[in-house]
């Protein structure tokens, strides 16, 4: 393992953005030779986009066998983030492999997997809104369970966010999605968000706005965790150098719209028009709202692994990026009271117990 700097974990690696991240790692000689990739997907046996991104460069290779420009040390793991038992199982396997020296310590966790619903709304077997459970709760649990395996000097946790987390963002004003929904954390707990009673699809006539709002609420939970988890890490005698940050990758053509029943939205707009427009506008607006997957993937890799240029640094603690620039987050996500409330309720929903995390101040 002497030739590897660390392990890079990417969730949702079979999606449009996740596979773009993996592709850039594979095709970069420096990244390829420096990091062992742990790529999580819902079903590792059917991850065609991820397999294509890996360019047939070999299945799992033990880091002890060394790297070559034509091979990337990696493994695929099946992970359903909506099932907390599955999250615990996957985290335990990774922790065991790091402890045994089979793979290096974790340099970065990229919390990329995303789930959004449109005309319908579903719940997990535990009665939780699927969007909330997948985008936030499973990612939170995975992170706190893996802290024991993080590189204690340079480790980073990167939350992939979205402008949907902020009702006051001008782009949400344009689409009218948050009309009459000026705040998201408005009841002293996250119960209505967690259980899916906030912004119910059955009460929505647009076929998309209710699901988009729930998606935004799940992203706000991640944005709020940036500050709250960073505060707790900063107080930790062992984990104090770990950074937590977030990034809005912009509007990217990914598979997240595949659950829409509208052919116009799912195919014509999302798969054909938006990519074509992004390919043109990127030359005039390099960090504009509409971005090709390759640009967003490059920004994510920089946030996860690089120390510059500004606003990135060696320890970009609590940073929130919009692509390659500083971003503006919802003030609700920076409120310490909201952070404390979210942490309290998250502990209740995940039922975290003593010995499951190495974070000293986890209660």
C-alpha positions in Angstrom: 0.0 0.0 0.0 3.0 2.3 0.1 2.2 3.7 -3.4 -1.4 4.6 -2.5 -2.3 7.8 -0.7 -5.6 6.6 0.6 -9.1 5.2 -0.2 -11.7 7.3 -2.0 -15.4 6.3 -1.4 -18.0 7.5 -3.9 -21.7 6.6 -3.3 -24.0 6.4 -6.2 -21.2 5.6 -8.6 -23.4 4.2 -11.2 -25.3 7.4 -11.8 -24.5 10.0 -14.4 -22.4 12.2 -12.0 -21.0 9.3 -10.1 -19.7 7.5 -13.2 -18.3 10.8 -14.5 -16.3 11.1 -11.2 -15.0 7.6 -11.6 -14.1 8.1 -15.2 -12.0 11.1 -14.4 -10.2 9.2 -11.7 -9.5 6.2 -14.0 -8.2 8.4 -16.8 -5.9 10.5 -14.6 -2.6 8.8 -14.2 -2.0 10.6 -10.9 -5.4 9.9 -9.4 -5.4 6.4 -10.8 -2.1 5.5 -9.2 -2.8 7.3 -5.9 -6.2 6.1 -4.6 -8.0 2.9 -4.1 -11.7 3.4 -5.1 -14.6 2.0 -3.2 -17.6 2.6 -5.4 -21.1 1.9 -4.0 -24.1 1.2 -6.1 -27.5 -0.3 -5.4 -26.6 -3.5 -7.2 -23.0 -4.2 -7.9 -24.0 -7.0 -10.3 -25.8 -4.5 -12.6 -23.8 -1.3 -12.7 -23.3 -0.8 -16.4 -22.5 3.0 -16.3 -19.9 2.4 -13.6 -18.4 -0.6 -15.5 -18.1 1.6 -18.6 -16.4 4.3 -16.6 -13.9 1.8 -15.4 -13.1 1.1 -19.0 -12.5 -2.6 -18.4 -9.4 -1.8 -16.3 -9.7 -4.8 -14.2 -11.8 -5.9 -11.3 -10.6 -5.6 -7.7 -6.9 -5.7 -7.4 -5.2 -5.8 -4.1 -3.2 -2.6 -3.4 -0.2 -4.7 -2.5 0.1 -5.8 -6.2 0.8 -2.2 -7.2 -0.7 0.0 -9.8 0.0 0.6 -13.5 -1.4 3.3 -15.8 -3.7 0.7 -17.3 -5.3 -0.5 -14.0 -7.1 1.2 -11.2 -7.3 -0.4 -7.7 -11.0 -0.5 -6.9 -13.9 -2.5 -5.8 -17.7 -2.2 -6.2 -20.0 -2.6 -3.2 -23.8 -3.0 -3.2 -25.3 -0.4 -0.9 -29.0 0.6 -0.4 -28.8 3.8 1.5 -32.5 3.7 2.4 -31.9 0.6 4.5 -29.9 1.4 7.6 -29.1 -2.3 8.3 -27.5 -2.4 4.8 -25.5 0.8 5.6 -24.2 -0.7 8.8 -23.2 -3.9 7.0 -21.3 -2.0 4.3 -19.6 0.3 6.8 -18.5 -2.7 8.9 -16.9 -4.4 5.9 -15.0 -1.2 4.9 -13.8 -0.6 8.5 -12.6 -4.2 8.8 -10.6 -4.0 5.6 -9.0 -0.7 6.7 -8.2 -2.1 10.1 -6.6 -5.2 8.5 -4.5 -3.1 6.2 -6.1 -4.5 3.1 -7.0 -1.1 1.9 -5.6 2.3 3.0 -7.3 4.8 5.3 -10.1 6.8 3.8 -8.9 10.0 2.3 -12.4 11.2 1.3 -16.0 10.2 1.3 -18.0 11.6 -1.5 -21.7 11.5 -0.6 -23.0 11.6 -4.1 -25.9 9.2 -4.4 -29.2 11.0 -5.0 -32.9 10.0 -5.2 -35.8 12.1 -6.3 -39.5 11.3 -7.0 -42.0 13.0 -9.2 -45.5 11.8 -9.7 -45.5 9.3 -6.9 -44.1 9.1 -3.4 -42.7 6.1 -1.6 -41.7 5.1 1.9 -39.1 2.7 3.2 -39.8 -0.5 5.2 -39.2 1.7 8.3 -41.9 4.2 7.3 -39.5 6.9 6.2 -39.7 9.0 3.1 -37.4 7.3 0.6 -35.9 10.6 -0.6 -35.0 11.6 3.0 -33.7 8.1 3.9 -31.5 7.8 0.8 -30.1 11.3 0.4 -29.6 12.2 4.0 -30.1 9.6 6.7 -28.2 6.7 5.1 -25.3 9.1 4.1 -25.2 10.5 7.7 -25.0 7.0 9.2 -22.4 5.8 6.7 -20.2 8.9 7.5 -20.3 8.6 11.3 -19.6 4.8 11.1 -16.6 5.3 8.9 -14.9 8.1 10.9 -12.8 5.4 12.6 -11.2 4.6 9.2 -10.6 8.2 8.0 -7.1 9.6 7.5 -6.9 11.8 10.6 -4.7 14.4 9.0 -6.3 15.0 5.6 -9.6 13.2 5.7 -12.6 14.9 4.0 -16.3 14.3 3.9 -18.0 15.9 0.9 -21.8 16.3 0.7 -23.1 16.7 -2.8 -25.8 19.4 -2.5 -28.2 21.3 -4.8 -29.7 24.8 -5.0 -33.0 23.0 -4.2 -32.0 23.2 -0.5 -32.7 26.9 -0.5 -36.3 28.2 -1.1 -34.8 31.7 -1.5 -32.4 30.8 -4.3 -33.4 32.8 -7.4 -33.5 29.6 -9.5 -36.2 28.3 -7.2 -38.1 31.5 -7.5 -38.1 31.2 -11.2 -39.6 27.7 -11.2 -42.1 28.5 -8.5 -41.4 25.3 -6.7 -41.3 26.8 -3.2 -44.4 29.0 -3.4 -45.9 29.1 0.1 -42.9 27.1 1.4 -40.6 29.8 2.6 -38.9 27.7 5.3 -38.2 24.0 5.6 -37.2 23.6 9.3 -40.3 25.0 10.8 -41.6 22.6 13.4 -38.8 22.1 15.9 -38.1 18.6 14.6 -37.6 16.8 11.3 -40.4 14.3 11.9 -42.6 15.7 9.1 -39.7 15.6 6.6 -38.5 12.2 7.7 -41.9 10.6 7.5 -42.8 12.3 4.3 -45.8 14.3 5.5 -44.2 17.6 4.5 -44.9 18.4 0.9 -47.0 15.4 0.1 -47.2 14.4 -3.5 -50.9 13.5 -3.3 -51.6 17.2 -2.5 -49.6 18.5 -5.5 -51.1 19.1 -8.9 -47.9 19.9 -10.8 -46.6 16.3 -10.8 -43.1 17.4 -9.8 -42.9 20.3 -7.3 -43.8 18.3 -4.2 -41.1 15.7 -4.9 -38.6 18.5 -5.7 -39.3 20.2 -2.4 -38.7 16.9 -0.5 -35.5 16.5 -2.5 -34.5 20.0 -1.4 -35.4 19.2 2.2 -33.1 16.2 2.2 -30.3 18.3 0.7 -30.8 20.9 3.4 -30.3 18.2 6.0 -26.9 17.5 4.4 -26.0 21.2 4.3 -26.9 21.6 7.9 -24.8 18.6 8.8 -21.7 20.3 7.3 -21.6 22.9 10.1 -22.8 20.6 12.9 -20.5 17.6 12.2 -17.6 20.0 11.6 -18.2 21.6 15.0 -18.1 18.2 16.7 -15.0 17.1 14.8 -13.2 20.3 15.8 -13.7 19.4 19.4 -12.5 15.9 19.0 -9.0 15.1 20.3 -8.3 12.6 17.5 -10.5 13.6 14.5 -10.1 17.4 14.7 -8.2 17.7 11.4 -11.0 16.1 9.3 -12.9 18.5 7.0 -16.5 18.5 6.2 -17.7 20.5 3.2 -20.4 20.6 0.6 -20.7 21.4 -3.1 -23.5 22.3 -5.5 -22.5 20.7 -8.8 -25.1 22.7 -10.8 -27.8 21.3 -13.0 -26.2 18.2 -14.6 -27.7 15.6 -16.9 -27.9 12.6 -14.6 -30.3 9.7 -14.2 -32.1 11.4 -11.3 -35.0 12.3 -13.6 -35.7 8.7 -14.7 -38.6 8.4 -12.3 -40.6 11.1 -14.1 -43.6 9.9 -16.0 -43.3 12.7 -18.5 -41.5 11.7 -21.7 -40.9 15.4 -22.5 -39.2 16.0 -19.1 -37.4 12.7 -18.8 -36.1 12.3 -22.4 -36.5 15.3 -24.5 -35.6 17.9 -21.9 -33.3 16.0 -19.6 -31.4 13.7 -21.9 -31.3 15.7 -25.2 -31.9 19.5 -24.8 -30.1 20.1 -21.5 -26.8 18.3 -22.4 -26.8 20.2 -25.7 -27.3 23.6 -24.1 -24.7 22.8 -21.4 -22.1 21.9 -24.0 -22.6 25.4 -25.5 -23.1 27.6 -22.5 -20.1 26.2 -20.6 -17.8 28.2 -22.9 -19.6 31.5 -22.0 -20.4 30.7 -18.4 -17.8 28.2 -17.1 -19.4 28.1 -13.6 -23.0 28.8 -14.8 -26.0 27.0 -13.5 -26.1 24.4 -16.3 -22.9 22.2 -16.5 -21.7 19.2 -18.3 -21.0 16.2 -16.1 -17.3 16.3 -16.8 -17.1 19.9 -15.3 -19.1 19.0 -12.2 -17.1 15.8 -11.7 -13.8 17.8 -11.9 -15.1 20.3 -9.3 -16.1 17.4 -7.0 -12.7 15.7 -7.3 -11.0 19.0 -6.5 -13.1 19.5 -3.4 -12.5 16.0 -2.2 -8.8 15.7 -2.8 -7.1 19.0 -3.6 -5.7 21.9 -1.5 -6.1 24.7 -3.9 -6.6 27.0 -5.6 -8.7 29.2 -3.3 -11.3 28.9 -1.9 -9.9 25.4 -1.4 -7.1 24.9 1.2 -5.3 22.1 3.0 -8.2 21.8 5.4 -11.4 23.3 3.8 -13.4 23.0 7.0 -17.1 23.9 6.8 -16.7 25.2 3.2 -19.7 25.3 0.8 -18.9 25.5 -2.9 -20.9 26.3 -6.0 -18.8 24.4 -8.5 -15.4 25.9 -8.4 -16.5 29.0 -6.5 -17.8 29.9 -3.1 -21.5 29.2 -2.8 -24.3 30.6 -0.7 -26.2 28.2 1.5 -29.6 28.5 3.0 -29.4 30.4 6.3 -31.5 27.7 7.9 -28.5 25.3 7.3 -26.1 27.6 9.3 -28.3 28.1 12.3 -26.8 26.3 15.3 -30.2 25.6 16.7 -31.2 23.8 13.6 -28.0 21.9 13.6 -28.6 20.7 17.2 -32.2 19.8 16.4 -31.3 17.8 13.3 -28.5 16.0 15.1 -30.8 15.0 18.0 -33.5 13.7 15.6 -31.0 11.9 13.4 -29.7 10.0 16.4 -33.2 9.0 17.1 -33.9 7.7 13.6 -30.6 5.9 13.2 -30.6 4.6 16.7 -26.8 5.0 16.9 -25.3 3.2 19.9 -22.2 3.3 22.0 -19.2 1.9 20.2 -20.6 2.4 16.7 -18.7 5.7 16.0 -15.3 7.0 17.0 -16.6 10.5 17.3 -16.2 11.6 20.9 -19.0 14.1 21.0 -21.7 12.1 19.2 -24.6 12.4 21.6 
